[in-house]
Amino acid sequence: MIKAKAFLLSCVVAALMPCSAQCAENSPRAIASSTAFDALLERAKKATDVNEAEQLYDKAIQLNPNSAVAYEGRGRKRLTAGNQQGLPDVDKAIVLDDKFAKAYRTRGWAKLVAGNYKPALEDLDNAIRLGDDTNWVYEYRGACYLDLNQLQPACNDFEAALQRDPKSIDALLNMAMVQQKLGEYPASLAFVERAIAIDPKNASIYRIRGDYKQDHLSDYAGAIKDYSESIGLGANADSYRGRAQANVRLKHWSHALSDADSALRLKPRDAMALNIRGCARNNSGDSNAAISDFNQAISIDPGNFTFYVNRAQAYENVGKVSLAEKDRAKANALQNE
């Protein structure tokens, strides 16, 4: 009888003790908290306004301060907006879960953008090792290899990215860049053409094809057509500058001057656009204005020898022979460095 009472007493004591962790997780309050947390995460992911997204992630982290997913999400939102405070968030996510592949991918991407290629490669390798099989992780790693001029690994990664997403514009254009660096110009152009077929309203792709036609095919008329298509889809300084350069090569001085002016309105400190306008002015009989353009270009980029060569020609046109000789000597010195 004493043993029975002892058993009953132990049952009562057990009933009065706190629930186990599993019991707590299944309590109505815990379930409600988990539901609220998931809802906040979902809203934060969909939010297009960065401040709104941050506030939602803040609330989610208050509900679950050990959520690697919440920290990674907030960090990625901040980094995408150019806020480097996102990096500590992603670091925190990895501390909380060192097997979280997406966090390594995000941190690798951030390091890539910052130009820290080797640390970026380490993070992206970890992401892949931990199971990240998205096209993005291969695109980011390929971009690291490309910037390090490791062309074959870059080519392999961009191929892997295109296997996972054949319509990835970034992967196609990066693959075009790899082929160009390898001297495979027809293959490079083929990747650009594929990108245009997928996204025919993308202004940047036409500019890239225009650059290719101008620099590698000497097809200046074709380049002008592509730059014009790009400008028609959305005015941008690089397309105006490219078209100005093609017009200089065709000796269409008035068109070149107009395009260079347009480029400089959009990007006033574009040294190459200033140089192009200087060439157009010098060949249109306005060498003093050309010298002013070359002076500005040199003040922005004093290491470009072509600016000195062009200014020397303008100096000669206005009879300043000694200054022209100094510029040619400077240009030769820069070439021989």
C-alpha positions as CSV (number, residue, x, y, z in Angstrom):
1,M,0.0,0.0,0.0
2,I,2.9,2.3,0.8
3,K,4.4,1.6,-2.6
4,A,1.1,2.4,-4.4
5,K,0.9,5.8,-2.6
6,A,4.5,6.5,-3.6
7,F,3.6,5.8,-7.2
8,L,0.6,8.0,-7.1
9,L,2.6,10.8,-5.5
10,S,5.2,10.5,-8.2
11,C,2.5,10.9,-10.9
12,V,1.1,14.0,-9.2
13,V,4.6,15.5,-9.0
14,A,5.3,14.7,-12.6
15,A,2.0,16.4,-13.6
16,L,3.0,19.5,-11.7
17,M,6.5,19.7,-13.3
18,P,7.1,22.0,-16.4
19,C,6.5,20.5,-19.8
20,S,9.4,19.0,-21.8
21,A,10.9,21.0,-24.7
22,Q,8.7,18.9,-27.1
23,C,5.6,19.7,-25.1
24,A,6.5,23.4,-25.1
25,E,7.0,23.4,-28.8
26,N,3.5,22.0,-29.3
27,S,1.8,24.5,-26.9
28,P,-0.8,26.9,-28.4
29,R,1.5,29.9,-27.6
30,A,4.5,28.3,-29.3
31,I,2.4,27.3,-32.4
32,A,1.0,30.8,-32.6
33,S,4.5,32.3,-32.3
34,S,5.9,30.0,-35.0
35,T,3.0,30.8,-37.3
36,A,3.6,34.6,-36.8
37,F,7.3,34.1,-37.4
38,D,6.7,32.3,-40.7
39,A,4.2,34.9,-41.8
40,L,6.7,37.7,-41.1
41,L,9.4,35.9,-43.0
42,E,7.1,35.5,-46.0
43,R,6.1,39.1,-46.0
44,A,9.7,40.2,-45.6
45,K,10.8,38.2,-48.6
46,K,8.1,39.7,-50.8
47,A,8.6,43.3,-49.6
48,T,10.0,45.5,-52.3
49,D,10.7,48.4,-50.0
50,V,14.0,47.8,-48.1
51,N,12.9,49.6,-45.0
52,E,9.7,47.7,-44.8
53,A,11.6,44.4,-45.3
54,E,14.1,45.3,-42.6
55,Q,11.3,46.1,-40.1
56,L,9.7,42.7,-40.8
57,Y,12.9,40.8,-40.4
58,D,13.5,42.7,-37.2
59,K,10.2,41.5,-35.8
60,A,10.9,38.0,-37.0
61,I,14.3,38.0,-35.2
62,Q,12.6,39.3,-32.0
63,L,10.3,36.3,-32.2
64,N,13.1,33.9,-32.9
65,P,16.6,35.3,-32.2
66,N,18.3,32.1,-33.2
67,S,16.9,32.0,-36.7
68,A,19.7,31.8,-39.3
69,V,17.1,32.2,-42.0
70,A,15.9,35.5,-40.7
71,Y,19.5,36.9,-40.3
72,E,20.4,35.8,-43.8
73,G,17.3,37.3,-45.2
74,R,17.8,40.7,-43.5
75,G,21.5,40.6,-44.5
76,R,20.7,39.9,-48.1
77,K,18.1,42.7,-48.3
78,R,20.6,45.2,-46.8
79,L,23.4,44.1,-49.1
80,T,21.2,44.3,-52.2
81,A,20.4,47.9,-51.2
82,G,24.2,48.6,-50.9
83,N,24.2,48.6,-47.1
84,Q,27.3,46.8,-45.9
85,Q,25.7,46.3,-42.5
86,G,24.1,43.3,-44.1
87,L,27.4,41.4,-44.0
88,P,27.4,41.0,-40.1
89,D,23.8,39.6,-40.4
90,V,25.0,36.9,-42.9
91,D,28.0,36.2,-40.7
92,K,25.6,35.7,-37.8
93,A,23.5,33.4,-39.9
94,I,26.5,31.2,-40.5
95,V,27.5,31.2,-36.8
96,L,23.9,30.0,-36.0
97,D,24.0,27.4,-38.7
98,D,27.4,26.6,-40.3
99,K,25.7,24.2,-42.7
100,F,23.4,26.9,-44.2
101,A,24.4,26.8,-47.9
102,K,22.4,29.9,-48.9
103,A,24.1,32.1,-46.3
104,Y,27.5,31.1,-47.7
105,R,26.2,31.9,-51.2
106,T,25.0,35.3,-50.1
107,R,28.3,36.1,-48.3
108,G,30.2,34.9,-51.3
109,W,28.2,37.2,-53.6
110,A,28.8,40.2,-51.2
111,K,32.6,39.5,-51.3
112,L,32.5,39.2,-55.1
113,V,30.8,42.6,-55.3
114,A,33.4,44.1,-53.0
115,G,36.2,42.7,-55.1
116,N,37.4,40.2,-52.5
117,Y,37.6,37.3,-55.0
118,K,39.5,34.6,-53.2
119,P,37.5,34.8,-49.9
120,A,34.4,34.9,-52.1
121,L,35.5,31.7,-53.8
122,E,35.9,30.0,-50.5
123,D,32.3,30.8,-49.5
124,L,30.9,29.8,-52.8
125,D,32.8,26.5,-52.7
126,N,31.3,25.9,-49.3
127,A,27.8,26.7,-50.6
128,I,28.2,24.1,-53.4
129,R,29.7,21.6,-51.1
130,L,26.7,22.0,-48.7
131,G,24.2,21.4,-51.5
132,D,23.5,24.7,-53.2
133,D,22.8,23.7,-56.8
134,T,21.3,27.0,-58.1
135,N,22.4,28.7,-61.2
136,W,23.3,31.7,-59.0
137,V,26.0,30.1,-57.1
138,Y,27.8,29.0,-60.3
139,E,27.3,32.4,-61.8
140,Y,28.9,34.1,-58.8
141,R,31.8,31.7,-58.7
142,G,32.3,32.0,-62.4
143,A,32.4,35.7,-62.1
144,C,35.1,35.4,-59.4
145,Y,37.2,33.2,-61.7
146,L,36.6,35.6,-64.6
147,D,37.9,38.6,-62.5
148,L,40.9,36.5,-61.5
149,N,41.4,35.7,-65.2
150,Q,41.1,32.0,-64.6
151,L,39.2,31.5,-67.8
152,Q,38.6,27.7,-68.0
153,P,37.1,27.4,-64.5
154,A,35.0,30.5,-65.3
155,C,33.8,28.8,-68.5
156,N,32.9,25.6,-66.6
157,D,30.9,27.5,-64.0
158,F,29.0,29.6,-66.6
159,E,28.2,26.4,-68.5
160,A,26.9,24.8,-65.2
161,A,24.8,27.9,-64.6
162,L,23.3,27.7,-68.1
163,Q,22.5,24.0,-67.6
164,R,20.4,25.1,-64.7
165,D,18.9,28.2,-66.3
166,P,19.4,28.4,-70.1
167,K,17.8,31.8,-70.1
168,S,20.2,33.5,-67.6
169,I,21.2,36.7,-69.3
170,D,24.1,37.2,-66.8
171,A,25.5,33.8,-67.5
172,L,25.2,34.3,-71.3
173,L,27.0,37.6,-71.2
174,N,29.7,36.4,-68.9
175,M,30.2,33.4,-71.1
176,A,30.5,35.9,-74.0
177,M,33.2,37.7,-72.1
178,V,35.1,34.5,-71.4
179,Q,35.1,33.6,-75.1
180,Q,36.2,37.1,-76.0
181,K,39.2,36.9,-73.6
182,L,40.0,33.5,-75.2
183,G,40.0,35.1,-78.6
184,E,37.0,33.1,-79.7
185,Y,35.1,36.1,-81.2
186,P,32.4,34.2,-83.2
187,A,31.6,32.2,-80.1
188,S,31.4,35.3,-78.0
189,L,29.0,37.0,-80.5
190,A,26.9,33.8,-80.5
191,F,26.3,34.1,-76.7
192,V,25.4,37.8,-77.1
193,E,22.9,36.9,-79.9
194,R,21.3,34.3,-77.6
195,A,20.9,36.9,-74.9
196,I,19.2,39.3,-77.3
197,A,16.8,36.5,-78.5
198,I,15.8,35.9,-74.9
199,D,15.5,39.6,-73.9
200,P,15.1,41.8,-77.0
201,K,14.2,44.8,-74.9
202,N,17.4,44.8,-72.9
203,A,19.3,48.0,-73.8
204,S,22.6,46.8,-72.3
205,I,22.8,43.8,-74.6
206,Y,22.6,45.9,-77.7
207,R,25.3,48.1,-76.3
208,I,27.5,45.1,-75.7
209,R,26.9,43.8,-79.2
210,G,27.7,47.3,-80.5
211,D,31.0,47.3,-78.6
212,Y,31.8,43.9,-80.1
213,K,31.1,45.0,-83.7
214,Q,33.1,48.2,-83.2
215,D,36.2,46.7,-81.4
216,H,36.5,43.3,-83.1
217,L,34.7,43.5,-86.5
218,S,35.4,47.1,-87.4
219,D,31.7,47.2,-88.4
220,Y,31.1,50.8,-87.4
221,A,27.8,51.2,-89.2
222,G,26.5,48.0,-87.5
223,A,27.8,49.2,-84.2
224,I,25.9,52.5,-84.6
225,K,22.7,50.6,-85.4
226,D,23.1,48.6,-82.1
227,Y,23.9,51.7,-80.0
228,S,20.9,53.5,-81.5
229,E,18.7,50.5,-80.6
230,S,20.1,50.6,-77.0
231,I,19.5,54.3,-76.7
232,G,16.0,53.9,-78.0
233,L,15.3,51.4,-75.2
234,G,16.6,53.7,-72.6
235,A,19.2,56.6,-72.8
236,N,22.5,55.7,-71.3
237,A,25.9,57.3,-71.3
238,D,27.8,54.3,-72.4
239,S,25.7,53.8,-75.5
240,Y,26.0,57.5,-76.5
241,R,29.8,57.3,-75.9
242,G,30.1,54.1,-78.0
243,R,28.1,55.6,-80.9
244,A,30.2,58.8,-80.6
245,Q,33.4,56.7,-80.9
246,A,32.0,54.8,-84.0
247,N,31.1,58.2,-85.6
248,V,34.7,59.4,-85.0
249,R,36.0,56.4,-86.8
250,L,33.7,57.1,-89.7
251,K,34.8,60.8,-89.5
252,H,31.2,61.8,-88.9
253,W,32.4,64.7,-86.7
254,S,29.0,66.5,-86.1
255,H,27.3,63.2,-85.1
256,A,30.2,62.3,-82.9
257,L,30.1,65.7,-81.2
258,S,26.4,65.5,-80.5
259,D,26.7,62.0,-79.1
260,A,29.6,62.9,-76.9
261,D,27.6,65.9,-75.6
262,S,24.7,63.5,-74.7
263,A,27.1,61.1,-73.0
264,L,28.6,63.9,-70.9
265,R,25.2,65.2,-69.9
266,L,24.5,61.8,-68.4
267,K,28.0,61.2,-67.0
268,P,29.9,64.5,-66.7
269,R,33.2,63.0,-65.6
270,D,33.5,60.4,-68.3
271,A,37.1,60.8,-69.4
272,M,36.7,58.7,-72.6
273,A,33.7,60.8,-73.7
274,L,35.7,63.9,-73.1
275,N,38.5,62.5,-75.2
276,I,36.0,61.6,-78.0
277,R,34.5,65.1,-77.9
278,G,38.0,66.5,-78.1
279,C,38.8,64.5,-81.2
280,A,35.5,65.6,-82.8
281,R,36.2,69.3,-82.0
282,N,39.8,69.1,-83.1
283,N,38.8,67.6,-86.5
284,S,36.0,70.2,-86.8
285,G,38.4,73.1,-86.5
286,D,37.9,74.0,-82.9
287,S,41.3,72.9,-81.4
288,N,41.2,75.2,-78.4
289,A,37.9,73.7,-77.2
290,A,39.5,70.3,-78.0
291,I,42.5,71.1,-75.7
292,S,40.0,72.0,-72.9
293,D,38.4,68.5,-73.3
294,F,41.7,66.7,-73.3
295,N,42.8,68.7,-70.2
296,Q,39.7,67.5,-68.4
297,A,40.1,63.9,-69.5
298,I,43.7,63.9,-68.3
299,S,42.7,65.4,-64.9
300,I,40.3,62.4,-64.5
301,D,42.6,59.7,-65.9
302,P,46.2,60.9,-66.1
303,G,47.5,57.5,-66.9
304,N,45.9,57.2,-70.3
305,F,48.5,57.8,-73.0
306,T,46.1,58.3,-75.8
307,F,44.8,61.5,-74.2
308,Y,48.3,63.0,-74.4
309,V,48.7,61.9,-78.0
310,N,45.4,63.6,-79.0
311,R,46.2,66.8,-77.1
312,A,49.6,66.9,-78.8
313,Q,47.9,67.0,-82.1
314,A,45.5,69.8,-80.9
315,Y,48.5,71.8,-79.6
316,E,50.2,71.5,-83.0
317,N,47.1,72.7,-84.7
318,V,47.2,76.0,-82.6
319,G,51.0,76.3,-83.1
320,K,52.1,75.2,-79.6
321,V,54.8,72.9,-80.8
322,S,56.8,72.7,-77.6
323,L,53.7,71.6,-75.6
324,A,52.9,69.0,-78.3
325,E,56.4,67.6,-77.9
326,K,56.1,67.4,-74.2
327,D,52.8,65.5,-74.6
328,R,54.3,63.0,-77.0
329,A,57.1,62.4,-74.6
330,K,54.7,61.8,-71.8
331,A,52.6,59.4,-73.9
332,N,55.8,57.4,-74.8
333,A,56.8,57.2,-71.2
334,L,53.3,55.9,-70.2
335,Q,53.4,53.3,-72.9
336,N,56.8,52.1,-71.7
337,E,55.9,51.8,-68.1
